[in-house]
Amino acid sequence: MIAVLWGLLAALLVGTSDAIARKTSQHSDLAALTLLVMAMSTAGMSVWFIGTGNWPDWHPCAWAASAASGSLNVVVLYLLYLALRRGPVSVASPAASTFTVMLVGWNALAGEPWSALQLLAVVIVFFGVSMLARKSVTPGIDDQYEAAWIRRTALLGLAAAFAVSVRMFLAQDASAILGATDALYLNRIFALITSAGFVMALSIRHAGLQWPTRPILGLIALQSMLETAALGVFLVGSAGPGRIGASIGFAAFAAVTVCVASVWLGERIGRTRALWVAVIVIGLMMGSTDA
């Protein structure tokens, strides 16, 4: 039960971070936003490692997995921020949250045990996403969106989910060797390097990037802090026998993002879409259960 509460706290933190990303992604280029988020979170973790002096040990395979995972992390954030910027959040975030059941699939392919309940969860989750991807007929919900626009937002969310599922699968390999905190830190460093290279390449090709203004920088700092804290809380809850419980609690983050976007940004959801968000969250919780 304690692990589930840790997972719920992580969901609250990262769900709020994603809701903030809906606003910050509208005021800067996505490449610049990704670089700033990675730079701030890496700096925060670096302070911790400087204080403890326990730097990650060298291990070729684990570092290679972390490098690949970090590069994919940049792809994940770019796709997620693009989906959130397009909107609606009630489609983008639940679609991105499907990485949980995708990760079950990758582990099953790798020979890990799976259950019929997890297979049912996959069907429920993707059916829920397909229903979310439809334009709402309720007046005032999707009036500013075309049906094709909503479908594309859902596809971008699913693409982000696919990338993050591969990223998490690689991170699991690195974490098994180095430990969760060291693997996460290496992931952030390689993500920072990748995002910096991406920004440099874009700067060479274009006249310049749109960097956020000072008020938006404050929101980005909060966004990065919440995301990093969420990962730390999730790691604490996942220690020992709490891995499954923390994962079940964490599955609620899509609902948190939708609720925060509704209250803070005034995005209307509607009863039908709220129902399908709930169905997806339930499916994710089912998919997080042990085989």
Rosetta blueprint (number, residue, H / E / L):
1 M L
2 I H
3 A H
4 V H
5 L H
6 W H
7 G H
8 L H
9 L H
10 A H
11 A H
12 L H
13 L H
14 V H
15 G H
16 T H
17 S H
18 D H
19 A H
20 I H
21 A H
22 R H
23 K H
24 T H
25 S L
26 Q L
27 H L
28 S L
29 D L
30 L H
31 A H
32 A H
33 L H
34 T H
35 L H
36 L H
37 V H
38 M H
39 A H
40 M H
41 S H
42 T H
43 A H
44 G H
45 M H
46 S H
47 V H
48 W H
49 F H
50 I H
51 G H
52 T H
53 G L
54 N L
55 W L
56 P L
57 D L
58 W L
59 H L
60 P H
61 C H
62 A H
63 W H
64 A H
65 A H
66 S H
67 A H
68 A H
69 S H
70 G H
71 S H
72 L H
73 N H
74 V H
75 V H
76 V H
77 L H
78 Y H
79 L H
80 L H
81 Y H
82 L H
83 A H
84 L H
85 R H
86 R H
87 G L
88 P L
89 V H
90 S H
91 V H
92 A H
93 S H
94 P H
95 A H
96 A H
97 S L
98 T L
99 F H
100 T H
101 V H
102 M H
103 L H
104 V H
105 G H
106 W H
107 N H
108 A H
109 L H
110 A L
111 G L
112 E L
113 P L
114 W L
115 S L
116 A H
117 L H
118 Q H
119 L H
120 L H
121 A H
122 V H
123 V H
124 I H
125 V H
126 F H
127 F H
128 G H
129 V H
130 S H
131 M H
132 L H
133 A L
134 R L
135 K L
136 S L
137 V L
138 T L
139 P L
140 G L
141 I L
142 D L
143 D L
144 Q L
145 Y L
146 E L
147 A H
148 A H
149 W H
150 I H
151 R H
152 R H
153 T H
154 A H
155 L H
156 L H
157 G H
158 L H
159 A H
160 A H
161 A H
162 F H
163 A H
164 V H
165 S H
166 V H
167 R H
168 M H
169 F H
170 L H
171 A H
172 Q H
173 D H
174 A H
175 S H
176 A H
177 I H
178 L H
179 G L
180 A H
181 T H
182 D H
183 A H
184 L H
185 Y H
186 L H
187 N H
188 R H
189 I H
190 F H
191 A H
192 L H
193 I H
194 T H
195 S H
196 A H
197 G H
198 F H
199 V H
200 M H
201 A H
202 L H
203 S H
204 I H
205 R H
206 H L
207 A L
208 G L
209 L L
210 Q L
211 W L
212 P L
213 T L
214 R H
215 P H
216 I H
217 L H
218 G H
219 L H
220 I H
221 A H
222 L H
223 Q H
224 S H
225 M H
226 L H
227 E H
228 T H
229 A H
230 A H
231 L H
232 G H
233 V H
234 F H
235 L H
236 V H
237 G H
238 S H
239 A L
240 G H
241 P H
242 G H
243 R H
244 I H
245 G H
246 A H
247 S H
248 I H
249 G H
250 F H
251 A L
252 A L
253 F H
254 A H
255 A H
256 V H
257 T H
258 V H
259 C H
260 V H
261 A H
262 S H
263 V H
264 W H
265 L L
266 G L
267 E L
268 R L
269 I L
270 G L
271 R H
272 T H
273 R H
274 A H
275 L H
276 W H
277 V H
278 A H
279 V H
280 I H
281 V H
282 I H
283 G H
284 L H
285 M H
286 M H
287 G H
288 S L
289 T L
290 D L
291 A L
